Structures are given as C-alpha cells and as structure tokens.
Amino acid sequence: MTLKALAAADDHRAKCALPILLHPEKYKVCDACHSVSFKHTSICPVCHSYRWRDRVKAVQAVMKIILRRKDPFPVTLGVPPRIMQST
C-alpha cells in the first residue's frame, strides 16, 4: 500500500470514528471480539456473541485504540478492531 493510500485510509478512519466519538452513548462494544455496534444490536454481527459492554468509557477506549493504529483498518460498525494484536 502506498503512502498516499495509507493517508487516505487514516482520513477515512477518522471521519468514520467521529460520529462514534461524539455520541458514544449510542454504541456498545462486544465482549468477545471488541467490535463496536449500535446499542439496539442484540447479537454481534461479527462473532455472534451476545455479551456487551455498553458503558461510554468502554466505547471511547476501543475507538481511541483504533484511531492510534497505523494500518488501513477501517472504523466501521460490526468490524472487530483486533485490539489484542500487537501494533
């Protein structure tokens, strides 16, 4: 991936993360895979778990980790951030 593509991915990631960071109370984090989903979701679309962390601080912590990463990983609902892997 070129530097230009990486910069574009960073910009896109920040743009997608903004609504989640502005309104973290509307989202929750899957306990199994750490994906971020809407509060009304009952089963994780990624790993099919039903255990959630719906505290605002949990959502903010996951989003901050995702935004620090320097790979082209997207910030989208239902996609696990893979925060357990080394960066």
Rosetta constraint file for C-alpha pairs under 8 A:
AtomPair CA 1 CA 5 HARMONIC 6.23 0.50
AtomPair CA 1 CA 6 HARMONIC 6.73 0.50
AtomPair CA 2 CA 6 HARMONIC 6.27 0.50
AtomPair CA 3 CA 7 HARMONIC 6.13 0.50
AtomPair CA 4 CA 8 HARMONIC 6.21 0.50
AtomPair CA 5 CA 9 HARMONIC 6.10 0.50
AtomPair CA 6 CA 10 HARMONIC 6.20 0.50
AtomPair CA 6 CA 71 HARMONIC 7.12 0.50
AtomPair CA 6 CA 72 HARMONIC 6.11 0.50
AtomPair CA 7 CA 11 HARMONIC 6.25 0.50
AtomPair CA 8 CA 12 HARMONIC 6.12 0.50
AtomPair CA 9 CA 13 HARMONIC 6.00 0.50
AtomPair CA 9 CA 72 HARMONIC 5.30 0.50
AtomPair CA 9 CA 73 HARMONIC 7.63 0.50
AtomPair CA 9 CA 74 HARMONIC 7.36 0.50
AtomPair CA 10 CA 14 HARMONIC 6.20 0.50
AtomPair CA 10 CA 70 HARMONIC 7.55 0.50
AtomPair CA 10 CA 72 HARMONIC 6.84 0.50
AtomPair CA 11 CA 15 HARMONIC 6.19 0.50
AtomPair CA 12 CA 16 HARMONIC 6.17 0.50
AtomPair CA 12 CA 74 HARMONIC 7.57 0.50
AtomPair CA 13 CA 17 HARMONIC 6.09 0.50
AtomPair CA 13 CA 67 HARMONIC 7.13 0.50
AtomPair CA 13 CA 73 HARMONIC 7.61 0.50
AtomPair CA 13 CA 74 HARMONIC 5.50 0.50
AtomPair CA 13 CA 75 HARMONIC 5.23 0.50
AtomPair CA 14 CA 18 HARMONIC 6.19 0.50
AtomPair CA 14 CA 67 HARMONIC 6.80 0.50
AtomPair CA 14 CA 75 HARMONIC 7.81 0.50
AtomPair CA 15 CA 19 HARMONIC 7.95 0.50
AtomPair CA 16 CA 20 HARMONIC 7.69 0.50
AtomPair CA 16 CA 75 HARMONIC 5.83 0.50
AtomPair CA 16 CA 76 HARMONIC 6.75 0.50
AtomPair CA 17 CA 21 HARMONIC 6.14 0.50
AtomPair CA 17 CA 63 HARMONIC 7.03 0.50
AtomPair CA 17 CA 67 HARMONIC 7.79 0.50
AtomPair CA 17 CA 75 HARMONIC 6.04 0.50
AtomPair CA 17 CA 76 HARMONIC 7.86 0.50
AtomPair CA 18 CA 22 HARMONIC 6.02 0.50
AtomPair CA 19 CA 23 HARMONIC 6.09 0.50
AtomPair CA 20 CA 24 HARMONIC 5.22 0.50
AtomPair CA 20 CA 26 HARMONIC 7.75 0.50
AtomPair CA 20 CA 27 HARMONIC 7.16 0.50
AtomPair CA 20 CA 63 HARMONIC 7.83 0.50
AtomPair CA 21 CA 60 HARMONIC 6.43 0.50
AtomPair CA 21 CA 63 HARMONIC 7.20 0.50
AtomPair CA 23 CA 27 HARMONIC 7.76 0.50
AtomPair CA 24 CA 28 HARMONIC 7.75 0.50
AtomPair CA 24 CA 56 HARMONIC 5.51 0.50
AtomPair CA 24 CA 59 HARMONIC 6.08 0.50
AtomPair CA 24 CA 60 HARMONIC 6.65 0.50
AtomPair CA 25 CA 54 HARMONIC 7.74 0.50
AtomPair CA 25 CA 55 HARMONIC 7.49 0.50
AtomPair CA 25 CA 56 HARMONIC 5.53 0.50
AtomPair CA 26 CA 38 HARMONIC 6.06 0.50
AtomPair CA 26 CA 39 HARMONIC 5.57 0.50
AtomPair CA 27 CA 36 HARMONIC 6.60 0.50
AtomPair CA 27 CA 37 HARMONIC 5.53 0.50
AtomPair CA 27 CA 38 HARMONIC 4.41 0.50
AtomPair CA 27 CA 39 HARMONIC 4.71 0.50
AtomPair CA 27 CA 54 HARMONIC 6.85 0.50
AtomPair CA 27 CA 56 HARMONIC 7.91 0.50
AtomPair CA 27 CA 59 HARMONIC 6.88 0.50
AtomPair CA 28 CA 36 HARMONIC 5.73 0.50
AtomPair CA 28 CA 37 HARMONIC 5.58 0.50
AtomPair CA 28 CA 38 HARMONIC 6.19 0.50
AtomPair CA 28 CA 39 HARMONIC 5.51 0.50
AtomPair CA 28 CA 52 HARMONIC 6.46 0.50
AtomPair CA 28 CA 53 HARMONIC 5.70 0.50
AtomPair CA 28 CA 54 HARMONIC 4.33 0.50
AtomPair CA 28 CA 55 HARMONIC 7.01 0.50
AtomPair CA 28 CA 56 HARMONIC 7.70 0.50
AtomPair CA 28 CA 58 HARMONIC 7.69 0.50
AtomPair CA 28 CA 59 HARMONIC 5.99 0.50
AtomPair CA 29 CA 34 HARMONIC 5.47 0.50
AtomPair CA 29 CA 35 HARMONIC 5.62 0.50
AtomPair CA 29 CA 36 HARMONIC 4.68 0.50
AtomPair CA 29 CA 37 HARMONIC 6.41 0.50
AtomPair CA 29 CA 52 HARMONIC 5.59 0.50
AtomPair CA 29 CA 53 HARMONIC 5.11 0.50
AtomPair CA 29 CA 54 HARMONIC 6.30 0.50
AtomPair CA 29 CA 58 HARMONIC 6.87 0.50
AtomPair CA 29 CA 59 HARMONIC 5.96 0.50
AtomPair CA 29 CA 62 HARMONIC 7.85 0.50
AtomPair CA 30 CA 34 HARMONIC 4.68 0.50
AtomPair CA 30 CA 35 HARMONIC 5.40 0.50
AtomPair CA 30 CA 36 HARMONIC 6.57 0.50
AtomPair CA 30 CA 37 HARMONIC 7.67 0.50
AtomPair CA 30 CA 44 HARMONIC 6.58 0.50
AtomPair CA 30 CA 49 HARMONIC 7.24 0.50
AtomPair CA 30 CA 50 HARMONIC 7.68 0.50
AtomPair CA 30 CA 51 HARMONIC 6.16 0.50
AtomPair CA 30 CA 52 HARMONIC 4.61 0.50
AtomPair CA 30 CA 53 HARMONIC 6.32 0.50
AtomPair CA 31 CA 49 HARMONIC 7.79 0.50
AtomPair CA 31 CA 51 HARMONIC 5.54 0.50
AtomPair CA 31 CA 52 HARMONIC 5.17 0.50
AtomPair CA 31 CA 53 HARMONIC 6.31 0.50
AtomPair CA 32 CA 47 HARMONIC 7.31 0.50
AtomPair CA 32 CA 49 HARMONIC 6.50 0.50
AtomPair CA 32 CA 51 HARMONIC 7.25 0.50
AtomPair CA 33 CA 46 HARMONIC 7.63 0.50
AtomPair CA 33 CA 47 HARMONIC 6.65 0.50
AtomPair CA 33 CA 80 HARMONIC 5.70 0.50
AtomPair CA 33 CA 81 HARMONIC 7.82 0.50
AtomPair CA 33 CA 82 HARMONIC 7.35 0.50
AtomPair CA 34 CA 62 HARMONIC 7.39 0.50
AtomPair CA 34 CA 80 HARMONIC 5.58 0.50
AtomPair CA 34 CA 81 HARMONIC 6.39 0.50
AtomPair CA 34 CA 82 HARMONIC 7.28 0.50
AtomPair CA 34 CA 83 HARMONIC 7.54 0.50
AtomPair CA 35 CA 44 HARMONIC 7.87 0.50
AtomPair CA 35 CA 46 HARMONIC 7.49 0.50
AtomPair CA 35 CA 77 HARMONIC 7.09 0.50
AtomPair CA 35 CA 78 HARMONIC 5.54 0.50
AtomPair CA 35 CA 79 HARMONIC 5.36 0.50
AtomPair CA 35 CA 80 HARMONIC 3.96 0.50
AtomPair CA 35 CA 81 HARMONIC 5.96 0.50
AtomPair CA 36 CA 59 HARMONIC 7.14 0.50
AtomPair CA 36 CA 76 HARMONIC 7.78 0.50
AtomPair CA 36 CA 77 HARMONIC 5.49 0.50
AtomPair CA 36 CA 78 HARMONIC 5.87 0.50
AtomPair CA 36 CA 79 HARMONIC 7.11 0.50
AtomPair CA 36 CA 80 HARMONIC 7.21 0.50
AtomPair CA 37 CA 41 HARMONIC 6.67 0.50
AtomPair CA 37 CA 44 HARMONIC 7.57 0.50
AtomPair CA 37 CA 77 HARMONIC 5.14 0.50
AtomPair CA 37 CA 78 HARMONIC 5.56 0.50
AtomPair CA 38 CA 77 HARMONIC 7.53 0.50
AtomPair CA 39 CA 54 HARMONIC 7.36 0.50
AtomPair CA 42 CA 50 HARMONIC 6.24 0.50
AtomPair CA 43 CA 48 HARMONIC 5.37 0.50
AtomPair CA 43 CA 49 HARMONIC 5.67 0.50
AtomPair CA 43 CA 50 HARMONIC 4.84 0.50
AtomPair CA 44 CA 48 HARMONIC 4.53 0.50
AtomPair CA 44 CA 49 HARMONIC 5.22 0.50
AtomPair CA 44 CA 50 HARMONIC 6.30 0.50
AtomPair CA 44 CA 78 HARMONIC 7.14 0.50
AtomPair CA 45 CA 78 HARMONIC 5.68 0.50
AtomPair CA 46 CA 78 HARMONIC 5.91 0.50
AtomPair CA 46 CA 79 HARMONIC 6.47 0.50
AtomPair CA 46 CA 80 HARMONIC 7.08 0.50
AtomPair CA 53 CA 58 HARMONIC 6.63 0.50
AtomPair CA 53 CA 59 HARMONIC 7.96 0.50
AtomPair CA 54 CA 58 HARMONIC 7.06 0.50
AtomPair CA 54 CA 59 HARMONIC 7.32 0.50
AtomPair CA 55 CA 59 HARMONIC 6.73 0.50
AtomPair CA 56 CA 60 HARMONIC 6.23 0.50
AtomPair CA 57 CA 61 HARMONIC 6.02 0.50
AtomPair CA 58 CA 62 HARMONIC 6.33 0.50
AtomPair CA 59 CA 63 HARMONIC 6.23 0.50
AtomPair CA 60 CA 64 HARMONIC 6.13 0.50
AtomPair CA 61 CA 65 HARMONIC 6.36 0.50
AtomPair CA 62 CA 66 HARMONIC 6.26 0.50
AtomPair CA 62 CA 81 HARMONIC 7.72 0.50
AtomPair CA 62 CA 83 HARMONIC 7.72 0.50
AtomPair CA 63 CA 67 HARMONIC 6.15 0.50
AtomPair CA 64 CA 68 HARMONIC 6.28 0.50
AtomPair CA 65 CA 69 HARMONIC 6.69 0.50
AtomPair CA 65 CA 83 HARMONIC 6.94 0.50
AtomPair CA 66 CA 75 HARMONIC 7.30 0.50
AtomPair CA 66 CA 81 HARMONIC 6.20 0.50
AtomPair CA 66 CA 83 HARMONIC 7.35 0.50
AtomPair CA 69 CA 73 HARMONIC 7.89 0.50
AtomPair CA 69 CA 87 HARMONIC 6.78 0.50
AtomPair CA 70 CA 87 HARMONIC 7.89 0.50
AtomPair CA 73 CA 81 HARMONIC 7.65 0.50
AtomPair CA 74 CA 79 HARMONIC 7.97 0.50
AtomPair CA 75 CA 79 HARMONIC 7.36 0.50
AtomPair CA 75 CA 81 HARMONIC 7.71 0.50
